[in-house]
Amino acid sequence: MIRLLLGLVLAVLLAATALLALYGIESAPLVEPPRQLSHDDIERIRLLLREHDPRRLTRQEDRTLVLTERDLNLLLQYAGPHLADTGGQLQLQPGSAQVRLSVPLSGNPPAGYLNIRADFAATDETLRLERLSLGDLALPVWLLDPVLRQGHRLLLERNADYRTAIEAVRALRLEDQRLVLEYRLDPAVVSQLRQRGKGYLFPQADNQRMLAYQSELARLAGALGTRHTSLAGVLPALFQLAAERSSGGDAQAENRALILTLTLHALGMNPDRFFEVPQEMPVVPRLRLTLLGRHDLAQHYLVSAALAISGGSVLAAAIGEFKELDDSRRGTGFSFPDLLADRAGIRLAELATGSRQQARRLQQQLGAAQQETDFMPRIDDLPEGIMELEFKHRYRDLDSEAYRLVQDEIDRRLATCRVYAAANDGS
């Protein structure tokens, strides 16, 4: 009987796979990948974050989040690392919502696209799935509904974050082609989520790895005899250690732990803020790390790498541009050298945590690096100190031709940077 059931399940899975291959995969995307964020897009994201920042919460509050179609598309396209190459589009209509996704399949160029179409109908308190299709393959909602309900129950039972999020939502509805989310926040719950967020950023499996790089950083700081040093003075030794520890192990995990450890140090943060550190762990003398003689470039480089590891390249790039636009308004001005350092850090993260071959190749290349320009391109002739009015006059927006020309120059310099070019060749 058991063999019969297993055989039946296998047959169903094979049939589903065959149907998906025949009807679900299409040669062209239904929706193109996300475009460059505009100045207005970044301003809208900044406003939403400021209005709904849970860190300002002092007591239990009921809040209402109103999202337009444009807001929802920004979230859909830029909210997470797994959507970096995925085209997403959401449309709101009276009483309904349509979601379209195009997921590229592995390959360069992509071997095809999984185009997903989902239609939702509005009820009094929530949205109900009405139609779902994968390419030309329409899936019966009556069959999916019990599966979704069971999945919901299992998540409520086994995932504390999911349960907290669901319990916080009071209502979800469509009004005047806007999505209205009513939710309740409690300071104690926010504190718990913040603690669990630390566990997400620094998983327990990575803690011991990070302590190894913390110890090596302490040794290097003691040997340097100075509190000011280029990243070229510490990165090679750290990546040599990563290569040693990766022998028979996980190169991507070692690289991730290395980058996160060094980023915390550059920001003046000790790992004990995020996880338990043994008392015998040596204290690392604070190093003022620089790139091309500038402390700010080293911070841009490392923070962008850490953001790319935690949230994905698209999000890291968007945050970098947001900061520069913010600086153009009331800081030191928009800086393309800062943006280049951001992009270099993102490239470091992509190769460090990409394929196993890329991760190991990067360890070899950075372990043998002799100078900063091996992993950080020159910033000569890149404009900086551009204030808001001048930026709008010269570049108009982040998707203008003038801005794109500077971006192309940044991409060209990154492409010819020795470490990244060599590591990518090992993919």
Contacts in CASP RR format, 6 or more apart in sequence:
PFRMAT RR
TARGET T0000
AUTHOR 0000-0000-0000
METHOD contacts of the structure
MODEL  1
MIRLLLGLVLAVLLAATALLALYGIESAPLVEPPRQLSHDDIERIRLLLR
EHDPRRLTRQEDRTLVLTERDLNLLLQYAGPHLADTGGQLQLQPGSAQVR
LSVPLSGNPPAGYLNIRADFAATDETLRLERLSLGDLALPVWLLDPVLRQ
GHRLLLERNADYRTAIEAVRALRLEDQRLVLEYRLDPAVVSQLRQRGKGY
LFPQADNQRMLAYQSELARLAGALGTRHTSLAGVLPALFQLAAERSSGGD
AQAENRALILTLTLHALGMNPDRFFEVPQEMPVVPRLRLTLLGRHDLAQH
YLVSAALAISGGSVLAAAIGEFKELDDSRRGTGFSFPDLLADRAGIRLAE
LATGSRQQARRLQQQLGAAQQETDFMPRIDDLPEGIMELEFKHRYRDLDS
EAYRLVQDEIDRRLATCRVYAAANDGS
19 137 0 8 1.000
20 134 0 8 1.000
20 137 0 8 1.000
23 134 0 8 1.000
23 135 0 8 1.000
23 136 0 8 1.000
23 137 0 8 1.000
24 114 0 8 1.000
24 115 0 8 1.000
24 134 0 8 1.000
24 135 0 8 1.000
24 136 0 8 1.000
24 137 0 8 1.000
25 105 0 8 1.000
25 112 0 8 1.000
25 113 0 8 1.000
25 114 0 8 1.000
25 135 0 8 1.000
26 112 0 8 1.000
26 113 0 8 1.000
26 114 0 8 1.000
26 115 0 8 1.000
26 135 0 8 1.000
26 136 0 8 1.000
27 112 0 8 1.000
27 113 0 8 1.000
28 113 0 8 1.000
29 87 0 8 1.000
29 102 0 8 1.000
29 104 0 8 1.000
29 113 0 8 1.000
29 115 0 8 1.000
30 100 0 8 1.000
30 101 0 8 1.000
30 102 0 8 1.000
30 113 0 8 1.000
30 115 0 8 1.000
30 117 0 8 1.000
31 87 0 8 1.000
31 88 0 8 1.000
31 89 0 8 1.000
31 100 0 8 1.000
31 101 0 8 1.000
31 102 0 8 1.000
31 115 0 8 1.000
32 87 0 8 1.000
32 102 0 8 1.000
33 85 0 8 1.000
33 86 0 8 1.000
33 87 0 8 1.000
33 102 0 8 1.000
33 104 0 8 1.000
34 77 0 8 1.000
34 78 0 8 1.000
34 83 0 8 1.000
34 87 0 8 1.000
34 88 0 8 1.000
34 314 0 8 1.000
35 399 0 8 1.000
36 398 0 8 1.000
36 399 0 8 1.000
37 78 0 8 1.000
37 318 0 8 1.000
37 321 0 8 1.000
37 398 0 8 1.000
38 397 0 8 1.000
38 398 0 8 1.000
38 399 0 8 1.000
39 325 0 8 1.000
39 392 0 8 1.000
39 397 0 8 1.000
39 398 0 8 1.000
40 397 0 8 1.000
41 74 0 8 1.000
42 318 0 8 1.000
42 321 0 8 1.000
42 322 0 8 1.000
42 325 0 8 1.000
42 398 0 8 1.000
43 325 0 8 1.000
44 70 0 8 1.000
44 71 0 8 1.000
44 74 0 8 1.000
45 74 0 8 1.000
45 78 0 8 1.000
45 318 0 8 1.000
45 322 0 8 1.000
46 322 0 8 1.000
46 326 0 8 1.000
48 71 0 8 1.000
52 63 0 8 1.000
52 65 0 8 1.000
54 185 0 8 1.000
54 190 0 8 1.000
54 193 0 8 1.000
55 190 0 8 1.000
57 185 0 8 1.000
57 187 0 8 1.000
57 190 0 8 1.000
58 187 0 8 1.000
59 187 0 8 1.000
60 184 0 8 1.000
60 185 0 8 1.000
60 186 0 8 1.000
60 187 0 8 1.000
61 184 0 8 1.000
61 185 0 8 1.000
62 170 0 8 1.000
62 182 0 8 1.000
62 183 0 8 1.000
62 184 0 8 1.000
63 182 0 8 1.000
63 183 0 8 1.000
63 184 0 8 1.000
63 185 0 8 1.000
64 180 0 8 1.000
64 181 0 8 1.000
64 182 0 8 1.000
64 183 0 8 1.000
65 180 0 8 1.000
65 181 0 8 1.000
65 182 0 8 1.000
65 183 0 8 1.000
66 178 0 8 1.000
66 179 0 8 1.000
66 180 0 8 1.000
66 181 0 8 1.000
67 75 0 8 1.000
67 178 0 8 1.000
67 179 0 8 1.000
67 180 0 8 1.000
67 181 0 8 1.000
68 92 0 8 1.000
68 177 0 8 1.000
68 178 0 8 1.000
69 90 0 8 1.000
69 91 0 8 1.000
69 92 0 8 1.000
69 177 0 8 1.000
69 178 0 8 1.000
72 90 0 8 1.000
72 92 0 8 1.000
72 179 0 8 1.000
73 88 0 8 1.000
73 89 0 8 1.000
73 90 0 8 1.000
76 83 0 8 1.000
76 88 0 8 1.000
76 89 0 8 1.000
76 90 0 8 1.000
76 99 0 8 1.000
77 83 0 8 1.000
77 87 0 8 1.000
77 88 0 8 1.000
78 314 0 8 1.000
78 315 0 8 1.000
78 318 0 8 1.000
79 315 0 8 1.000
80 311 0 8 1.000
80 312 0 8 1.000
80 314 0 8 1.000
80 315 0 8 1.000
81 311 0 8 1.000
81 312 0 8 1.000
81 313 0 8 1.000
81 314 0 8 1.000
81 315 0 8 1.000
83 314 0 8 1.000
84 312 0 8 1.000
84 313 0 8 1.000
84 314 0 8 1.000
85 104 0 8 1.000
86 101 0 8 1.000
86 102 0 8 1.000
86 103 0 8 1.000
86 104 0 8 1.000
87 101 0 8 1.000
87 102 0 8 1.000
87 103 0 8 1.000
88 99 0 8 1.000
88 100 0 8 1.000
88 101 0 8 1.000
88 102 0 8 1.000
89 99 0 8 1.000
89 100 0 8 1.000
89 101 0 8 1.000
90 97 0 8 1.000
90 98 0 8 1.000
90 99 0 8 1.000
90 100 0 8 1.000
91 97 0 8 1.000
91 98 0 8 1.000
91 100 0 8 1.000
92 174 0 8 1.000
92 177 0 8 1.000
92 178 0 8 1.000
92 179 0 8 1.000
93 177 0 8 1.000
94 174 0 8 1.000
94 177 0 8 1.000
95 121 0 8 1.000
95 122 0 8 1.000
95 174 0 8 1.000
96 119 0 8 1.000
96 120 0 8 1.000
96 121 0 8 1.000
96 122 0 8 1.000
96 130 0 8 1.000
96 174 0 8 1.000
97 119 0 8 1.000
97 120 0 8 1.000
97 122 0 8 1.000
97 127 0 8 1.000
97 174 0 8 1.000
97 179 0 8 1.000
98 117 0 8 1.000
98 118 0 8 1.000
98 119 0 8 1.000
98 120 0 8 1.000
99 116 0 8 1.000
99 117 0 8 1.000
99 118 0 8 1.000
99 119 0 8 1.000
99 120 0 8 1.000
100 115 0 8 1.000
100 116 0 8 1.000
100 117 0 8 1.000
100 118 0 8 1.000
101 115 0 8 1.000
101 116 0 8 1.000
102 113 0 8 1.000
102 114 0 8 1.000
102 115 0 8 1.000
102 116 0 8 1.000
103 113 0 8 1.000
103 114 0 8 1.000
103 115 0 8 1.000
103 116 0 8 1.000
104 110 0 8 1.000
104 112 0 8 1.000
104 113 0 8 1.000
105 111 0 8 1.000
105 112 0 8 1.000
105 113 0 8 1.000
105 114 0 8 1.000
114 134 0 8 1.000
114 135 0 8 1.000
115 134 0 8 1.000
115 135 0 8 1.000
116 132 0 8 1.000
116 133 0 8 1.000
116 134 0 8 1.000
116 135 0 8 1.000
117 131 0 8 1.000
117 132 0 8 1.000
117 133 0 8 1.000
117 135 0 8 1.000
118 129 0 8 1.000
118 131 0 8 1.000
118 132 0 8 1.000
119 129 0 8 1.000
119 130 0 8 1.000
119 131 0 8 1.000
119 132 0 8 1.000
120 127 0 8 1.000
120 128 0 8 1.000
120 129 0 8 1.000
120 130 0 8 1.000
121 127 0 8 1.000
121 128 0 8 1.000
121 130 0 8 1.000
122 128 0 8 1.000
122 173 0 8 1.000
122 174 0 8 1.000
123 173 0 8 1.000
124 173 0 8 1.000
125 171 0 8 1.000
125 172 0 8 1.000
125 173 0 8 1.000
126 171 0 8 1.000
126 172 0 8 1.000
126 173 0 8 1.000
127 172 0 8 1.000
127 174 0 8 1.000
129 141 0 8 1.000
129 144 0 8 1.000
129 145 0 8 1.000
129 148 0 8 1.000
130 141 0 8 1.000
131 138 0 8 1.000
131 141 0 8 1.000
132 138 0 8 1.000
132 139 0 8 1.000
132 141 0 8 1.000
132 144 0 8 1.000
133 139 0 8 1.000
155 162 0 8 1.000
155 163 0 8 1.000
156 162 0 8 1.000
156 163 0 8 1.000
156 166 0 8 1.000
160 196 0 8 1.000
161 193 0 8 1.000
161 196 0 8 1.000
164 189 0 8 1.000
164 192 0 8 1.000
164 193 0 8 1.000
168 183 0 8 1.000
168 184 0 8 1.000
168 185 0 8 1.000
168 189 0 8 1.000
169 181 0 8 1.000
169 182 0 8 1.000
169 183 0 8 1.000
170 182 0 8 1.000
170 183 0 8 1.000
170 184 0 8 1.000
171 180 0 8 1.000
171 181 0 8 1.000
171 182 0 8 1.000
172 179 0 8 1.000
172 180 0 8 1.000
172 181 0 8 1.000
172 182 0 8 1.000
173 179 0 8 1.000
173 180 0 8 1.000
174 180 0 8 1.000
198 274 0 8 1.000
198 275 0 8 1.000
199 274 0 8 1.000
199 275 0 8 1.000
201 260 0 8 1.000
201 274 0 8 1.000
201 310 0 8 1.000
202 210 0 8 1.000
202 260 0 8 1.000
202 271 0 8 1.000
202 274 0 8 1.000
202 275 0 8 1.000
204 275 0 8 1.000
205 253 0 8 1.000
206 253 0 8 1.000
206 256 0 8 1.000
206 257 0 8 1.000
206 260 0 8 1.000
207 271 0 8 1.000
207 275 0 8 1.000
207 276 0 8 1.000
209 245 0 8 1.000
209 253 0 8 1.000
209 254 0 8 1.000
209 257 0 8 1.000
209 258 0 8 1.000
210 257 0 8 1.000
210 260 0 8 1.000
210 261 0 8 1.000
210 271 0 8 1.000
210 275 0 8 1.000
211 271 0 8 1.000
211 277 0 8 1.000
211 278 0 8 1.000
211 281 0 8 1.000
212 241 0 8 1.000
212 245 0 8 1.000
212 257 0 8 1.000
213 238 0 8 1.000
213 241 0 8 1.000
213 242 0 8 1.000
213 257 0 8 1.000
213 258 0 8 1.000
213 261 0 8 1.000
213 262 0 8 1.000
214 261 0 8 1.000
214 271 0 8 1.000
214 277 0 8 1.000
214 281 0 8 1.000
214 284 0 8 1.000
215 281 0 8 1.000
215 282 0 8 1.000
216 237 0 8 1.000
216 238 0 8 1.000
216 241 0 8 1.000
217 234 0 8 1.000
217 238 0 8 1.000
217 261 0 8 1.000
217 262 0 8 1.000
217 265 0 8 1.000
217 284 0 8 1.000
217 287 0 8 1.000
218 282 0 8 1.000
218 283 0 8 1.000
218 284 0 8 1.000
218 285 0 8 1.000
220 233 0 8 1.000
220 234 0 8 1.000
220 237 0 8 1.000
220 238 0 8 1.000
221 284 0 8 1.000
221 285 0 8 1.000
221 287 0 8 1.000
222 285 0 8 1.000
224 233 0 8 1.000
224 287 0 8 1.000
227 285 0 8 1.000
227 286 0 8 1.000
227 287 0 8 1.000
227 288 0 8 1.000
228 287 0 8 1.000
228 288 0 8 1.000
228 290 0 8 1.000
229 287 0 8 1.000
229 288 0 8 1.000
229 289 0 8 1.000
229 290 0 8 1.000
230 289 0 8 1.000
230 290 0 8 1.000
230 291 0 8 1.000
230 293 0 8 1.000
230 372 0 8 1.000
231 289 0 8 1.000
231 290 0 8 1.000
231 291 0 8 1.000
231 298 0 8 1.000
231 301 0 8 1.000
231 302 0 8 1.000
231 372 0 8 1.000
231 375 0 8 1.000
231 376 0 8 1.000
232 369 0 8 1.000
232 370 0 8 1.000
232 371 0 8 1.000
232 372 0 8 1.000
232 374 0 8 1.000
232 375 0 8 1.000
234 262 0 8 1.000
234 287 0 8 1.000
234 289 0 8 1.000
235 262 0 8 1.000
235 366 0 8 1.000
235 367 0 8 1.000
235 369 0 8 1.000
235 375 0 8 1.000
236 366 0 8 1.000
236 367 0 8 1.000
236 368 0 8 1.000
236 369 0 8 1.000
237 367 0 8 1.000
238 258 0 8 1.000
238 262 0 8 1.000
239 255 0 8 1.000
239 258 0 8 1.000
239 362 0 8 1.000
239 363 0 8 1.000
239 366 0 8 1.000
239 367 0 8 1.000
239 369 0 8 1.000
240 363 0 8 1.000
240 367 0 8 1.000
241 258 0 8 1.000
242 251 0 8 1.000
242 254 0 8 1.000
242 255 0 8 1.000
242 258 0 8 1.000
242 363 0 8 1.000
243 251 0 8 1.000
243 360 0 8 1.000
243 363 0 8 1.000
243 364 0 8 1.000
243 367 0 8 1.000
245 254 0 8 1.000
246 254 0 8 1.000
246 359 0 8 1.000
246 360 0 8 1.000
246 363 0 8 1.000
251 356 0 8 1.000
251 359 0 8 1.000
251 360 0 8 1.000
251 363 0 8 1.000
252 352 0 8 1.000
252 353 0 8 1.000
252 354 0 8 1.000
252 356 0 8 1.000
252 359 0 8 1.000
254 359 0 8 1.000
254 363 0 8 1.000
255 352 0 8 1.000
255 353 0 8 1.000
255 359 0 8 1.000
255 362 0 8 1.000
255 363 0 8 1.000
256 309 0 8 1.000
256 352 0 8 1.000
256 353 0 8 1.000
258 352 0 8 1.000
259 302 0 8 1.000
259 305 0 8 1.000
259 306 0 8 1.000
259 309 0 8 1.000
259 348 0 8 1.000
259 349 0 8 1.000
259 352 0 8 1.000
260 306 0 8 1.000
260 309 0 8 1.000
261 271 0 8 1.000
262 289 0 8 1.000
262 302 0 8 1.000
263 302 0 8 1.000
263 303 0 8 1.000
263 305 0 8 1.000
263 306 0 8 1.000
264 270 0 8 1.000
264 271 0 8 1.000
264 274 0 8 1.000
265 284 0 8 1.000
265 286 0 8 1.000
265 287 0 8 1.000
265 289 0 8 1.000
266 289 0 8 1.000
266 298 0 8 1.000
266 299 0 8 1.000
266 302 0 8 1.000
266 303 0 8 1.000
267 299 0 8 1.000
267 303 0 8 1.000
268 286 0 8 1.000
270 277 0 8 1.000
271 277 0 8 1.000
288 295 0 8 1.000
289 295 0 8 1.000
289 298 0 8 1.000
289 299 0 8 1.000
289 302 0 8 1.000
290 297 0 8 1.000
290 298 0 8 1.000
291 297 0 8 1.000
291 298 0 8 1.000
291 301 0 8 1.000
291 341 0 8 1.000
291 372 0 8 1.000
291 376 0 8 1.000
292 372 0 8 1.000
292 376 0 8 1.000
292 378 0 8 1.000
292 379 0 8 1.000
294 337 0 8 1.000
296 338 0 8 1.000
297 337 0 8 1.000
297 338 0 8 1.000
297 341 0 8 1.000
297 376 0 8 1.000
297 379 0 8 1.000
298 341 0 8 1.000
300 320 0 8 1.000
300 338 0 8 1.000
300 341 0 8 1.000
300 342 0 8 1.000
300 345 0 8 1.000
301 341 0 8 1.000
301 342 0 8 1.000
301 344 0 8 1.000
301 345 0 8 1.000
301 348 0 8 1.000
301 376 0 8 1.000
302 345 0 8 1.000
304 316 0 8 1.000
304 317 0 8 1.000
304 319 0 8 1.000
304 320 0 8 1.000
304 341 0 8 1.000
304 342 0 8 1.000
304 343 0 8 1.000
304 344 0 8 1.000
304 345 0 8 1.000
304 346 0 8 1.000
304 349 0 8 1.000
305 316 0 8 1.000
305 345 0 8 1.000
305 346 0 8 1.000
305 348 0 8 1.000
305 349 0 8 1.000
305 352 0 8 1.000
306 349 0 8 1.000
307 315 0 8 1.000
307 316 0 8 1.000
307 319 0 8 1.000
307 346 0 8 1.000
308 315 0 8 1.000
308 316 0 8 1.000
308 345 0 8 1.000
308 346 0 8 1.000
308 349 0 8 1.000
308 350 0 8 1.000
309 349 0 8 1.000
309 352 0 8 1.000
309 353 0 8 1.000
312 349 0 8 1.000
313 346 0 8 1.000
313 349 0 8 1.000
313 350 0 8 1.000
316 342 0 8 1.000
316 346 0 8 1.000
316 349 0 8 1.000
317 342 0 8 1.000
317 343 0 8 1.000
317 346 0 8 1.000
320 338 0 8 1.000
320 339 0 8 1.000
320 342 0 8 1.000
321 339 0 8 1.000
321 398 0 8 1.000
323 338 0 8 1.000
324 333 0 8 1.000
324 334 0 8 1.000
324 335 0 8 1.000
324 338 0 8 1.000
324 339 0 8 1.000
325 334 0 8 1.000
325 388 0 8 1.000
325 391 0 8 1.000
327 333 0 8 1.000
327 334 0 8 1.000
327 335 0 8 1.000
327 338 0 8 1.000
328 334 0 8 1.000
328 385 0 8 1.000
328 386 0 8 1.000
328 387 0 8 1.000
328 388 0 8 1.000
328 391 0 8 1.000
329 387 0 8 1.000
329 388 0 8 1.000
332 385 0 8 1.000
333 384 0 8 1.000
333 385 0 8 1.000
333 386 0 8 1.000
333 387 0 8 1.000
334 383 0 8 1.000
334 384 0 8 1.000
334 385 0 8 1.000
334 386 0 8 1.000
334 387 0 8 1.000
334 391 0 8 1.000
335 384 0 8 1.000
335 385 0 8 1.000
335 386 0 8 1.000
336 379 0 8 1.000
336 382 0 8 1.000
336 383 0 8 1.000
336 384 0 8 1.000
336 406 0 8 1.000
336 410 0 8 1.000
337 379 0 8 1.000
337 382 0 8 1.000
337 384 0 8 1.000
338 384 0 8 1.000
339 410 0 8 1.000
340 377 0 8 1.000
340 379 0 8 1.000
340 382 0 8 1.000
340 410 0 8 1.000
340 413 0 8 1.000
340 414 0 8 1.000
341 376 0 8 1.000
341 379 0 8 1.000
343 410 0 8 1.000
343 411 0 8 1.000
343 414 0 8 1.000
344 375 0 8 1.000
344 376 0 8 1.000
344 377 0 8 1.000
344 414 0 8 1.000
344 417 0 8 1.000
344 420 0 8 1.000
347 414 0 8 1.000
347 417 0 8 1.000
347 420 0 8 1.000
348 362 0 8 1.000
348 375 0 8 1.000
348 420 0 8 1.000
351 358 0 8 1.000
351 359 0 8 1.000
351 361 0 8 1.000
351 362 0 8 1.000
351 420 0 8 1.000
351 423 0 8 1.000
351 424 0 8 1.000
352 358 0 8 1.000
352 359 0 8 1.000
352 362 0 8 1.000
353 359 0 8 1.000
355 427 0 8 1.000
357 426 0 8 1.000
357 427 0 8 1.000
358 423 0 8 1.000
358 424 0 8 1.000
358 426 0 8 1.000
358 427 0 8 1.000
361 422 0 8 1.000
361 423 0 8 1.000
361 425 0 8 1.000
361 426 0 8 1.000
361 427 0 8 1.000
362 419 0 8 1.000
362 423 0 8 1.000
365 374 0 8 1.000
365 418 0 8 1.000
365 419 0 8 1.000
365 422 0 8 1.000
365 423 0 8 1.000
366 374 0 8 1.000
366 375 0 8 1.000
366 419 0 8 1.000
369 375 0 8 1.000
369 419 0 8 1.000
373 417 0 8 1.000
373 418 0 8 1.000
374 417 0 8 1.000
374 418 0 8 1.000
374 419 0 8 1.000
375 417 0 8 1.000
375 418 0 8 1.000
375 419 0 8 1.000
375 420 0 8 1.000
376 417 0 8 1.000
377 410 0 8 1.000
377 413 0 8 1.000
377 414 0 8 1.000
377 416 0 8 1.000
377 417 0 8 1.000
378 413 0 8 1.000
382 406 0 8 1.000
382 409 0 8 1.000
382 410 0 8 1.000
383 406 0 8 1.000
386 394 0 8 1.000
394 402 0 8 1.000
395 402 0 8 1.000
395 403 0 8 1.000
395 406 0 8 1.000
396 402 0 8 1.000
396 403 0 8 1.000
397 403 0 8 1.000
414 420 0 8 1.000
415 421 0 8 1.000
END
